[in-house]
Amino acid sequence: MDRLFACNRVSGEIWNNCLAIAGEHHKETGKWISKTELQRAIKRKFPLHSQSIQAVAHKYLEAREGARQAQAKGYPTRYPYKKKMNFVTKWAKDGFQVGTDGKIELSMGVWKGKRQKPIVVSVKEIPQGKIKEIELVWDNGLYLAISYEKEEDNKVEELTKRLKCWKSQIEENPKLAREEGVVALIIKTEDALERARARALAREEKAKGDSGQVRPVKLGAIDMGEIHAIAAVEEAGEGIIITGRQLRSNKRLRNKKYKEIAKKQARAKKGSRRWKKLQRAKRKINSKIDAQQTDILHKISRQFVDWAEENRLTTVVVGDVEGVQRNTSAKNKSNPKKKRRSRKVSQKLSQWSFGVLLTYLAYKLAYAGIELIKFPEEYTSQTCPVCNRRKKVSGRVYRCHCGYSQHRDIHGALNILAKYKHGKICDTGIKIGNTKYLRPIAMAVESSRRPEPGLWESGHRHSSVPQIVGSAKGS
């Protein structure tokens, strides 16, 4: 364990060294140091694997490039300047070895002419797939974050075989069919099988499109919101609303807990044992809420992708809300005549995690063979598509003087679809017939009996179907 902590401390030293080297290079030449020059400057200077050292340099260069792009857009972002005591250590493809007994060897490379002894870590489960990289992260404890490619080629065959086994057991023992947990497990497996077939079909259609065959285009549009995380429509008239109220509730709880801890810390001397104890409590709360947020956002994105696959969408247009979370402070407003938001509204907007949700949507839709396009959404929530009158709505239903009415978020998604397809906000003639309303909550299963363990435990631990009775984690 001490060697693992030492790895992140050394990575922190590498980061600080990158800052110093880049700063000196800029002072001497007036130019930014290149990737090759930076890697050459830090090569063989630290007791870590060479790829782990390079990974820290790459993180610095990515942060520098991100700051440059933000400044080009007019945001007052600083280039990387903060020194770090610890930093995430990464092992790339040549920096680790995975054993069959649940052990992972993390290479420490060569130091002072001698190859260092690797760090051997035992893990409960090793993902079934090609492991790309491993990171050593801290979140109220040390964790190994393993990135891997899922092996989905035989997914349909695997789920079909599993269902067949379970149904044969039920035929032999009809009492199992009355068990709530068994029925729920079979239903979820059947749903997973349908999704796997839809993904396989989408990949086949995408391959046909890549080979020159014309693939029929079917559009969908998303209006992202702070209350309803996703409201979407598609050209055939199907709609979906996925609520984000649970996420709002969790963040509201975190804000209240932060307030309580801040009051207690104000009465304690900074650096004292009581102050540090309260600081640990704050980090623990933040870690828990962050994990819940990740879980909820994964479920939201998965629910939408499943809906998009069911409706055979090829392209999804999402309204670009970037910028709404900025300048939420009541001070230093560029336009003094503009109405100021209340503190509560500003806090909600600044804590709105739409960027994370968009990232999850992007890679999941790409895997399903669906294109995601960001598109400007100015006035799509305010403009009536029939008479083009603008109106700010306070309720959940948009009603216009001309007689048009629609759910506020579905209305925004329809206008985004019309603006992308026709270049302006207009009546597309799409009649929303069926709108699904979903909550990102896993189905809880309680049962004393399930199918025999041998038929579901071995070889299926990393499938999309939860194998443990209870609430499932994010996909």
PyMOL commands that set and color helices and strands:
alter all, ss='L'
color gray80, all
select helices_A, chain A and resi 2-29+35-42+50-72+155-172+174-178+180-210+245-266+273-310+343-350+354-367+408-422+453-455
alter helices_A, ss='H'
color red, helices_A
select strands_A, chain A and resi 89-91+96-98+103-106+110-111+114-115+119-122+129-138+142-150+219-224+228-234+238-243+315-320+371-376+397-399+405-407+434-438
alter strands_A, ss='S'
color yellow, strands_A
deselect
rebuild
show_as cartoon
